[in-house]
């Protein structure tokens, strides 16, 4: 009887330690993501409201460099994360967030500040609720996530096609489907972050995993925000 109690007590204690470690890990992920959004927001606001900065960028071919640079960062991050140190991964993430801020500065040239703030809070609510679901659900979202990835590929292809077509109807469909896709990916990515944490116990791996998890959630949030602007954003006349 007593040996069994000790064994069960030890198991419960171990489970409690793992739960606390996971909670701290998720807080680290959300803190990285939140700070990344702050950096992006500050850079976007400063550049988007300062003519001396946005005129040279968005009135020249430099705008294409600014718009495509975040994509280059994502590919670089994805292929090099395993060989990076934790400190290098963090620095790369902060640099990426700053570059994304440059890319999003154009938002302040098109939409009113009030509608940008309103859309941000709507996106934050959607993201928070979906990420919470991904964290607490016991349902395996693997098949659901695979379906969302296929939807993401479809949205990307349609977006490229619409660059040449300029169809407002297609853009509306892309925005609606895109929001659904990125909301779904938020739940799936959150569950993946939990599962990957259980497989990485050394501190260096956990820190890099937290940075990469923050990047995944950050991208989902930014895309939800941008797509929502097509519906809730009021253009600055």
PyMOL commands that set and color helices and strands:
alter all, ss='L'
color gray80, all
select helices_A, chain A and resi 2-48+51-58+62-80+86-104+107-110+113-136+142-165+168-197+203-232
alter helices_A, ss='H'
color red, helices_A
deselect
rebuild
show_as cartoon
